Amino acid sequence: MINQDSGPDRALVLADGLGPAVVALVHREALRVLRASIDTAHIDAYSDDAWPSAVVRSYERVLSLARAAVADGTRPGRADPGMGIDIDVRDDEQFEMLLDLVPHTIHAEGRRADRLVFAASDSGTSLWIAVTQEQQAELLSRLAVHGIPPTVLTVWHRDR
C-alpha cells in the first residue's frame, strides 16, 4: 500500500505471547506515533474483561462523549451507547481517553481519509497498524526506551 504523505506503508501486527503490560504499552506508543496520521477515530466502550480501575474514569468520560453526541444530534439516539464513539485525536483530553482504553476495548480504529491506519480489538490481544518506515523506526525507538524488543511487532501478510 502507498501512503500519499511519505511513501510506502508497512502493515504490522502484535506478536503472540506478550504480557498485558507490554501489550498496553505497544498499543499506546503506536497510537502516539500515528496520532498525526489519524483524521478520524472511534472506540467501542466494551471490554471482554472488567475495565482496569486505572482507566474507569476514561471509560466514564467516553460514555459521556457518546451521550453528548446524542444530545447535540451528531449521534443517533437509537445507537448503542457504547459502540462507535467518535474520538477527536486532536483534542488532548479525548486522545488520553483513547490511550487509556484502547488496550482493553473490543474494538477501536483510526483512519486517515478512508484508509485504516490503526485497529485494536479483542480486549488488547489484537493490534494492526499501517506505518511508514519513519513511523516504524520511531515506534521501535520508543519501545526500546522501555526495554521492549522490535520482535513485539511482525509484518502482516494478507494470506494469514
QUIHUDA-V447779 format. One record per residue. RES is the residue in one letter. PHI is phi in whole degrees, 0 to 359 (NA if undefined). NEAR is the number of other ideal C-beta (glycine too) atoms within 8 Angstrom. Layout:
<<RES PHI NEAR> <RES PHI NEAR>>
//
This chain:
<<M NA 7> <I 244 6> <N 261 10> <Q 298 3> <D 279 5> <S 206 5> <G 94 7> <P 292 8> <D 262 11> <R 238 10> <A 270 10> <L 237 12> <V 231 12> <L 288 11> <A 289 9> <D 281 4> <G 81 3> <L 267 9> <G 286 5> <P 301 7> <A 293 6> <V 294 10> <V 303 14> <A 299 11> <L 294 11> <V 297 15> <H 304 13> <R 292 11> <E 292 11> <A 298 12> <L 297 14> <R 299 9> <V 292 11> <L 272 14> <R 311 9> <A 292 4> <S 268 9> <I 259 13> <D 270 5> <T 226 7> <A 215 14> <H 212 10> <I 219 14> <D 263 12> <A 274 13> <Y 226 9> <S 222 9> <D 286 6> <D 242 6> <A 295 4> <W 295 10> <P 300 7> <S 304 5> <A 294 5> <V 244 11> <V 299 9> <R 299 6> <S 295 11> <Y 300 12> <E 297 8> <R 291 10> <V 290 14> <L 295 12> <S 295 8> <L 300 13> <A 296 14> <R 297 9> <A 295 8> <A 293 11> <V 293 12> <A 297 6> <D 268 6> <G 85 5> <T 271 5> <R 223 9> <P 298 5> <G 295 5> <R 274 3> <A 294 10> <D 302 5> <P 297 9> <G 251 9> <M 257 9> <G 60 8> <I 281 14> <D 290 11> <I 237 13> <D 269 8> <V 290 11> <R 282 4> <D 273 7> <D 302 5> <E 294 7> <Q 292 11> <F 296 14> <E 297 9> <M 299 13> <L 299 14> <L 301 10> <D 295 10> <L 270 16> <V 301 13> <P 287 11> <H 238 12> <T 280 16> <I 283 9> <H 193 10> <A 210 15> <E 209 10> <G 229 15> <R 230 12> <R 245 8> <A 57 5> <D 258 3> <R 257 8> <L 291 9> <V 237 13> <F 209 15> <A 215 12> <A 232 14> <S 202 10> <D 58 7> <S 53 10> <G 97 12> <T 272 7> <S 231 10> <L 218 11> <W 228 12> <I 223 13> <A 246 13> <V 232 13> <T 282 12> <Q 300 9> <E 295 7> <Q 294 11> <Q 298 11> <A 298 8> <E 297 9> <L 297 13> <L 296 10> <S 294 8> <R 296 11> <L 290 14> <A 299 10> <V 303 6> <H 265 7> <G 78 4> <I 263 9> <P 286 6> <P 294 7> <T 288 6> <V 290 11> <L 240 12> <T 235 7> <V 290 7> <W 273 9> <H 243 5> <R 305 4> <D 282 3> <R 285 4>>
//
